[in-house]
Amino acid sequence: MPSETQIDIKRLRADVAKTMAARPIGVAPDGRPFSGAMAAVRKILPELEALHKDATWRAIAESLSAQGIVTRAGAVMTGKQLTALIAAIHRQDASRRAQEARRGARSDLARGTTPTTGTARKAKLAPELTQAPAPAASPSSLEVEDQIRRSNFEKHSRLFREDSK
């Protein structure tokens, strides 16, 4: 059986911090390029949808690209890519609302809380942990306990076998 590997938590924390610091800006945690386009579009989505009443998605996408909102590859965003981003944002929002509705329907969870906007509750210890510790046994009580153990042992000693070596 191989020897058990010991993990140094302090070193692990330092290694994780070093890895995170070495990750280039603009790269997602899984290594793919990250443009931040979804976050930017999510922020101004109502304005984009209002703007779409008078303009095409293609024109809006080109204007966003002119302001630095580009694709992962750094290319100019197309109208189709912009509508795909908007559809993904709508799907995520619908999924989040459905998840919150399912959570709200659960009877075992507090009402009006969600994982993201939950109300913080103060942790409480069990009653047996909040009581003062029992006083340490005095030497006289230890002697009494030892006498009781010895008398019980003598009563039952006939049940114990002697090892025959």
N, C-alpha and C positions, 0 to 999 in steps of 0.2 A: 504494500500500500504506500503511495507516495506521501511524503511528509506534508503536513498542513502548512499552507502559505499564510504568513502573517502580513497584514496590510497596515501600513503606517498612515493613519487618518490625517495627521498633520501634514505629512508629505503629499498625500493625495489632494488635499485642499490647495496646497501650493501649486501642484502640477496642473490642477484644473484652472486655477487663476492664470497661470502662465499660458496655457493653451487658449483660453478665452482672449487674453491680451494679444496673442500672436495671430489670432484670426483676423484676416484683412477686413476692413470696413467695406461693406457692400457685398459680403458673402453671407448667405444664410447658414444656420447651424449645420445643415447637412452638406455644405460645400457648394451648393448651387449659387449662381450670381443672384444678388438681391437688389432690386431697383427701388423699392419703396413705393411703387406705383399704386398698389392696392390701398395702402394706408393714405396716400395723398388723395386718391379718388374717393375713398370712403369719407374723408373729411368734407369734401365739397360736393358730395353726391346730389343733394337737393338743388344746388345751384346748377350743376351740370344738366340735370333733368329739366329744369326750367329753361336753360339755355337751348336745349334740344328742340324746343317748340319753334325756334326761329332759325336753327342751324342744323347741319347734318352732323352725325357722329364723327365722320371723317374730318370735317373742319375743326371740330372740338378737339379731336385727338391730335391733329397737327399743331393746334394752338398750345395744347398741353406739352407736347414735345418741345416746342419752341421755348417753353418755360422750364425745361429740364426734366419733365416726367417722361421717361423713356422705358423701353422694354429691358428685360434682363440682359440681352446682348448689347444694349446701349443704342439700339436702333430707334428710329422714329416710330412712335406708336401708330398703328392703323386704326381705322374706325371699328373694324371687326374685333381687334384686341381690346379696345376700350369697351365695347358692348359685352365682351366676354368677362371683363373685370367687373362691370356693373352687374351682370347676371350672377356672378359668383358672390358678390356682396349681398345681393338680394337673397340668394340661397342660404348663405350663412346667417343672415338676419332671421329668415323664416325658421331655420333649424334652431337657432337660439331661442326664439319665441316658443316653438313647440316644446323644447326641452324645459323651459321655465313653466309652461302650462302643465307638463307632466309632473314636474317637481311640486307645483302648487296643489295638484290633486292628491298627492301622497299625504296620508293621515299621520305618518310617523315623523314628519318634519314640521318645523315651526312655520307658521304662516308668514308671508311677506318677506321671506328671506330667499336669496339666491346665492349660488356659490360666489358670484362676483360682488354682490352688494349685500351680503349677509350681515346680520347684526352680531356683533361680537358679544359672546357670553363669557362671563368670568367663570373659570374652572373652579369647582368645589371639590374638596376632599371628602371621602367617605367618612361617616360619623366615627367609625372605629379608629380612623387615622387622626382625627382632630382631638381625641381624648388624650389627657396627660398619660404618659407611660406609667405602667404599674411600677410600684416601688421595688427595688432590687431585694431579692430574698436575703433575709438576715441569716447569720451563721447558725442560730438556734433552729430556724425552720429547716435549714439544710440538713442538720443532724436528725431531725424528726423524719424528714423524707427518706434519709438513708436507712434509718431503723425500719421504716415501713417496707422499703425495698428488700432489705435483708430478711425480714420475717416472711414476706411473700415468697422469696426464693427458697427459704427453708421448707415452707409448706409444700412447695412443688418440686423440690429437689429430687424426689423419687422418680419423677417423670423424665429427668434428664439422664441420658446414657453416658456412661464413661467410655472414652475412646479406648479401644483395644488395639494398642500398637504393638 
